[in-house]
Amino acid sequence: MYALVLFIIAGLAEIGGGYLIWLWLREGKPVYWGVAGGMALALYGVIAAFQTFPSFGRVYAAYGGIFIVMSLFWGWGVDKKTPDLYDWLGGAICLTGVFVILFAPRS
């Protein structure tokens, strides 16, 4: 449960930070939106370090899959772009990869 909460908090920091920078650079929001986005992205890097999994590479690979799915929900909720069948299929494939990477039996 701890790992899942960290994944979600980090995902919100990463996606939210990127979104704030997007709004600043692409939609003319004030510079402090970009600064806040940069701070959120830095926070994401710190949050990820609190994961208990022993391998940096595996944790970041798993973050990638989880962030893909979170981005679909972000787009749906914030940008009002409803994911289609192929979005959900791709997200399911990514989550399957996350579970294989994190929980496969290893020696």
FENBEL-V43204 format. One record per residue. N is the residue number from 1. RES is the residue in one letter. SS is DSSP state (2 for helix, 1 for strand, 0 for the rest). PHI is phi as a letter, one per 20 degrees, with the letter a starting at -180 (none if undefined). Layout:
<<N | RES | SS | PHI> <N | RES | SS | PHI>>
//
This chain:
<<1 | M | 0 | none> <2 | Y | 2 | g> <3 | A | 2 | f> <4 | L | 2 | f> <5 | V | 2 | f> <6 | L | 2 | f> <7 | F | 2 | g> <8 | I | 2 | f> <9 | I | 2 | f> <10 | A | 2 | f> <11 | G | 2 | f> <12 | L | 2 | f> <13 | A | 2 | f> <14 | E | 2 | f> <15 | I | 2 | f> <16 | G | 2 | f> <17 | G | 2 | f> <18 | G | 2 | f> <19 | Y | 2 | f> <20 | L | 2 | f> <21 | I | 2 | f> <22 | W | 2 | g> <23 | L | 2 | f> <24 | W | 2 | f> <25 | L | 2 | e> <26 | R | 2 | e> <27 | E | 2 | c> <28 | G | 0 | m> <29 | K | 0 | f> <30 | P | 0 | f> <31 | V | 2 | g> <32 | Y | 2 | f> <33 | W | 2 | f> <34 | G | 2 | f> <35 | V | 2 | f> <36 | A | 2 | f> <37 | G | 2 | f> <38 | G | 2 | f> <39 | M | 2 | f> <40 | A | 2 | f> <41 | L | 2 | f> <42 | A | 2 | f> <43 | L | 2 | f> <44 | Y | 2 | g> <45 | G | 2 | f> <46 | V | 2 | f> <47 | I | 2 | g> <48 | A | 2 | f> <49 | A | 0 | f> <50 | F | 0 | e> <51 | Q | 0 | f> <52 | T | 0 | e> <53 | F | 0 | f> <54 | P | 0 | f> <55 | S | 0 | d> <56 | F | 2 | g> <57 | G | 2 | f> <58 | R | 2 | f> <59 | V | 2 | f> <60 | Y | 2 | f> <61 | A | 2 | f> <62 | A | 2 | f> <63 | Y | 2 | g> <64 | G | 2 | g> <65 | G | 2 | f> <66 | I | 2 | f> <67 | F | 2 | f> <68 | I | 2 | g> <69 | V | 2 | f> <70 | M | 2 | f> <71 | S | 2 | f> <72 | L | 2 | f> <73 | F | 2 | f> <74 | W | 2 | f> <75 | G | 2 | g> <76 | W | 2 | f> <77 | G | 2 | e> <78 | V | 0 | e> <79 | D | 0 | e> <80 | K | 0 | m> <81 | K | 0 | d> <82 | T | 0 | f> <83 | P | 0 | f> <84 | D | 0 | e> <85 | L | 2 | g> <86 | Y | 2 | f> <87 | D | 2 | f> <88 | W | 2 | f> <89 | L | 2 | f> <90 | G | 2 | f> <91 | G | 2 | f> <92 | A | 2 | f> <93 | I | 2 | f> <94 | C | 2 | f> <95 | L | 2 | f> <96 | T | 2 | g> <97 | G | 2 | f> <98 | V | 2 | g> <99 | F | 2 | f> <100 | V | 2 | f> <101 | I | 2 | f> <102 | L | 2 | e> <103 | F | 2 | c> <104 | A | 0 | f> <105 | P | 0 | f> <106 | R | 0 | c> <107 | S | 0 | e>>
//
